[in-house]
Amino acid sequence: MRAKDTELHIGRRIKKLRLAKGMTQAELAEKLDLTSGVISRLENEESMVGVYTLLGLSRALGVGIEEILPEYSLKEKYKDLYELIGCIPEGKKELLLEGLKKTLEAMKS
């Protein structure tokens, strides 16, 4: 079964990251305790990447998950908010998070 366009071309990113590290499919597969055939199917987008495999790929390739799934990186999407939060003293961050939690809980109802 061929992965759909909505799969975000994860396989292409995996292959690009693997090649950037100078790794073969067999070497990456060994690090993940998988077969090179599984890596090939992932890279060719013939198979979907599971959560645990994604975590393993992240570790084995030495990258954050957001490099494999950049569309889902909240840090990138809300970069300006992260920068503002970074400027807040630690004690005040706790107050911010408490207020955010209350706001989110109120929105659920």
Contact map, one row per residue, 1 for C-alpha under 8 A:
1110000000000000000000000000000000000000000001100000000000000000000000000000000000000000000000000000000000000
1111000000000000000000000000000000000000000011100000000000000000000000000000000000000000000000000000000000000
1111101000000000000000000000000000000000000011110000000000000000000000000000000000000000000000000000000000000
0111111000000000000000000000000000000000000000000000000000000000000000000000000000000000000000000000000000000
0011111110000000000000000000000000000000000000000000000000000000000000000000000000000000000000000000000000000
0001111110000000000000000000000000000000000000000000000000000000000000000000000000000000000000000000000000000
0011111111000000000000000000000000000000000000010000000000000000000000000000000000000000000000000000000000000
0000111111000000000000000000000000000000000000000000000000000000000010000000000000000000000000000000000000000
0000111111111000000000000000000000000000000010000000000000000000000000000000000000000000000000000000000000000
0000001111111100000000000000000000000000011010001000000000000000000110000000000000000000000000000000000000000
0000000011111110000000000000000000000000011110000000000000000000000000000000000000000000000000000000000000000
0000000011111111000000000000000000000000001110000000000000000000000000000000000000000000000000000000000000000
0000000011111111100000000000000000000000001000000000000000000000001100000000000000000000000000000000000000000
0000000001111111110000000000000000000000011000000000000010000000000100000000000000000000000000000000000000000
0000000000111111111000000000000000000000001000000000000000000000000000000000000000000000000000000000000000000
0000000000011111111100000000000000000000000000000000000000000000000000000000000000000000000000000000000000000
0000000000001111111110000000000000000000000000000000000000001000000000000000000000000000000000000000000000000
0000000000000111111111111001000000000000000000000000000000001000000000000000000000000000000000000000000000000
0000000000000011111111110000000000000000000000000000000000000000000000000000000000000000000000000000000000000
0000000000000001111111100000000000000000000000000000000000000000000000000000000000000000000000000000000000000
0000000000000000111111100000000000000000000000000000000000001000000000000000000000000000000000000000000000000
0000000000000000011111110000000000000000000000000000000000000000000000000000000000000000000000000000000000000
0000000000000000011111111111000000000000000000000000000000000000000000000000000000000000000000000000000000000
0000000000000000011001111111000000000000000000000000000000000000000000000000000000000000000000000000000000000
0000000000000000010000111111100000010011000000000000000000000000000000000000000000000000000000000000000000000
0000000000000000000000111111110000110000000000000000000000000000000000000000000000000000000000000000000000000
0000000000000000000000111111111000000000000000000000000000000000000000000000000000000000000000000000000000000
0000000000000000010000111111111100010010000000000000000000010000000000000000000000000000000000000000000000000
0000000000000000000000001111111111110110000000000000000000000000000000000000000000000000000000000000000000000
0000000000000000000000000111111111110000000000000000000000000000000000000000000000000000000000000000000000000
0000000000000000000000000011111111000000000000000000000000010000000000000000000000000000000000000000000000000
0000000000000000000000000001111111000000000000000000100110010000000000000000000000000000000000000000000000000
0000000000000000000000000000111111100000000000000000000000000000000000000000000000000000000000000000000000000
0000000000000000000000000000111111110110000000000000000000000000000000000000000000000000000000000000000000000
0000000000000000000000000100110011111110000000000000000000000000000000000000000000000000000000000000000000000
0000000000000000000000001101110001111111000000000000000000000000000000000000000000000000000000000000000000000
0000000000000000000000000000000000111111100000000000000000000000000000000000000000000000000000000000000000000
0000000000000000000000000000100001111111110000000000000000000000000000000000000000000000000000000000000000000
0000000000000000000000001001100001111111111000000000000000000000000000000000000000000000000000000000000000000
0000000000000000000000001000000000011111111100000000000000000000000000000000000000000000000000000000000000000
0000000000000000000000000000000000001111111111100000000000000000000000000000000000000000000000000000000000000
0000000001100100000000000000000000000111111111111000000000000000000000000000000000000000000000000000000000000
0000000001111110000000000000000000000011111111000000000000000000000000000000000000000000000000000000000000000
0000000000110000000000000000000000000001111111100000000000000000000000000000000000000000000000000000000000000
0110000011110000000000000000000000000000111111110000000000000000000000000000000000000000000000000000000000000
1110000000000000000000000000000000000000111111110000000000000000000000000000000000000000000000000000000000000
1110000000000000000000000000000000000000110111111000000000000000000000000000000000000000000000000000000000000
0010001000000000000000000000000000000000010011111100000000000000000000000000000000000000000000000000000000000
0000000001000000000000000000000000000000010000111110110000000000000000000000000000000000000000000000000000000
0000000000000000000000000000000000000000000000011111110000000000000000000000000000000000000000000000000000000
0000000000000000000000000000000000000000000000001111111000000000000000000000000000000000000000000000000000000
0000000000000000000000000000000000000000000000000111111100000000000000000000000000000000000000000000000000000
0000000000000000000000000000000100000000000000001111111110000000000000000000000000000000000000000000000000000
0000000000000000000000000000000000000000000000001111111111000000100000000000000000000000000000000000000000000
0000000000000000000000000000000000000000000000000011111111100000100000000000000000000000000000000000000000000
0000000000000000000000000000000100000000000000000001111111110000000000000000000000000000000000000000000000000
0000000000000100000000000000000100000000000000000000111111111000000000000000000000000000000000000000000000000
0000000000000000000000000000000000000000000000000000011111111111100100000000000000000000000000000000000000000
0000000000000000000000000000000000000000000000000000001111111111000000000000000000000000000000000000000000000
0000000000000000000000000001001100000000000000000000000111111110000000000000000000000000000000000000000000000
0000000000000000110010000000000000000000000000000000000011111110000000000000000000000000000000000000000000000
0000000000000000000000000000000000000000000000000000000001111111000000000000000000000000000000000000000000000
0000000000000000000000000000000000000000000000000000000001111111101100000000000000000000000000000000000000000
0000000000000000000000000000000000000000000000000000000001100111111100000000000000000000000000000000000000000
0000000000000000000000000000000000000000000000000000011001000011111111000000000000000000000000000000000000000
0000000000000000000000000000000000000000000000000000000000000001111111111000000000000000000000000000000000000
0000000000001000000000000000000000000000000000000000000000000011111111000000000000000000000000000000000000000
0000000001001100000000000000000000000000000000000000000001000011111111000000000000000000000000000000000000000
0000000101000000000000000000000000000000000000000000000000000000111111111000000000000000000000000000000000000
0000000000000000000000000000000000000000000000000000000000000000111111111001000000000000000000000000000000000
0000000000000000000000000000000000000000000000000000000000000000010011111000000000000000000000000000000000000
0000000000000000000000000000000000000000000000000000000000000000010011111100100000000000000000000000000000000
0000000000000000000000000000000000000000000000000000000000000000010011111111100000000000000000000000000000000
0000000000000000000000000000000000000000000000000000000000000000000000011111111000000000000000000000000000000
0000000000000000000000000000000000000000000000000000000000000000000000001111111001000000000000000000000000000
0000000000000000000000000000000000000000000000000000000000000000000001001111111000000000000000000000000000000
0000000000000000000000000000000000000000000000000000000000000000000000011111111000000000000000000000000000000
0000000000000000000000000000000000000000000000000000000000000000000000000111111111000000000000000000000000000
0000000000000000000000000000000000000000000000000000000000000000000000000111111111100000000000000000000000000
0000000000000000000000000000000000000000000000000000000000000000000000000000011111110000000000000000000000000
0000000000000000000000000000000000000000000000000000000000000000000000000000011111111000000000000000000000000
0000000000000000000000000000000000000000000000000000000000000000000000000010011111111100000000000000000000000
0000000000000000000000000000000000000000000000000000000000000000000000000000001111111110000000000000000000000
0000000000000000000000000000000000000000000000000000000000000000000000000000000111111111000000000000000000000
0000000000000000000000000000000000000000000000000000000000000000000000000000000011111111000010000000000000000
0000000000000000000000000000000000000000000000000000000000000000000000000000000001111111100000000000000000000
0000000000000000000000000000000000000000000000000000000000000000000000000000000000111111100000000000000000000
0000000000000000000000000000000000000000000000000000000000000000000000000000000000011111110110000000000000000
0000000000000000000000000000000000000000000000000000000000000000000000000000000000000111111110000000000000000
0000000000000000000000000000000000000000000000000000000000000000000000000000000000000001111111000000000000000
0000000000000000000000000000000000000000000000000000000000000000000000000000000000000000111111100000000000000
0000000000000000000000000000000000000000000000000000000000000000000000000000000000000001111111110000000000000
0000000000000000000000000000000000000000000000000000000000000000000000000000000000001001111111111000000000000
0000000000000000000000000000000000000000000000000000000000000000000000000000000000000000011111111100000000000
0000000000000000000000000000000000000000000000000000000000000000000000000000000000000000001111111110000000000
0000000000000000000000000000000000000000000000000000000000000000000000000000000000000000000111111111000000000
0000000000000000000000000000000000000000000000000000000000000000000000000000000000000000000011111111100000000
0000000000000000000000000000000000000000000000000000000000000000000000000000000000000000000001111111110000000
0000000000000000000000000000000000000000000000000000000000000000000000000000000000000000000000111111111000000
0000000000000000000000000000000000000000000000000000000000000000000000000000000000000000000000011111111100000
0000000000000000000000000000000000000000000000000000000000000000000000000000000000000000000000001111111110000
0000000000000000000000000000000000000000000000000000000000000000000000000000000000000000000000000111111111000
0000000000000000000000000000000000000000000000000000000000000000000000000000000000000000000000000011111111100
0000000000000000000000000000000000000000000000000000000000000000000000000000000000000000000000000001111111110
0000000000000000000000000000000000000000000000000000000000000000000000000000000000000000000000000000111111111
0000000000000000000000000000000000000000000000000000000000000000000000000000000000000000000000000000011111111
0000000000000000000000000000000000000000000000000000000000000000000000000000000000000000000000000000001111111
0000000000000000000000000000000000000000000000000000000000000000000000000000000000000000000000000000000111111
0000000000000000000000000000000000000000000000000000000000000000000000000000000000000000000000000000000011111
